[in-house]
Amino acid sequence: MSLTPMGILPREGATVQACREPGDEFEPATVQQSNLQAGMIALRFSDGYRTEVPFTQVKLETAAVNNAVEEVDQAYEAEVRPTLPLPPTAETLAAEPDAKYAFIAAAKEAGNALFKQGKYAWAIRTYCDAVDSLAASCFESRERMLWDYQAPEPCGPSATPNPDPDPNP
C-alpha cells in the first residue's frame, strides 16, 4: 500500500471528525492510534464505540490547525518560492539536455540550505516540489525519470572522500 500524505496527521488524543460506517454522517471522535503501514487510524467516539478507518476518511476538527497550515504555506510562498530555480522549458531542454540536472542540483542546494536553518518542513517541500517539477517538465513519466541512466548523481550524497580516514575516532 502506498500512502500519499495530504496534510497533517492527527496525534493520539486529538479530536477529529469521522464516520462510524461508510455513508454515516461525520461526528467527533478521539484518535487512539495511527497505523502508518496500513494507512489506518483507530478512533473512539463519545459513546465508547471504537473503530478503525483509513486516514482518507478522517477530517481534522480544529480550524486552528487549518489556519496554521495556511499561514505556513503563505510564508513559504512569500519567503522561499521566489528564490527557487524554475524547471527548464522544452526549448531549454532541446538546446541544453543537461539543464534538468542543473535544475535539480540547484533545488537540492535550496532544500539543503533550509534544512541547515532548521526549516525541515520547508526543506522537504522544496525537495518534493523539485522532483515533481522535474518529472512533469523534463520526462514523459515519473517512471521514465527513474530510468535516466545518464543522470549524474545530483540527489545523492557527495562522493568526497574523508581526508582523515581514522578508523578509531
Secondary structure, 3 states (H helix, E strand, C coil): CCCCCCCCCCCCCCEEEECCCCCCCCEEEEEEEEECCCCEEEEEECCCCEEEEEHHHEEECCHHHHHHHHHHHHHHHHHCHHHCCCCCCHHHHHHCCCHHHHHHHHHHHHHHHHHHCCCHHHHHHHHHHHHHHHHHHHCCCHHHHHCCCCCCCCCCCCCCCCCCCCCCC
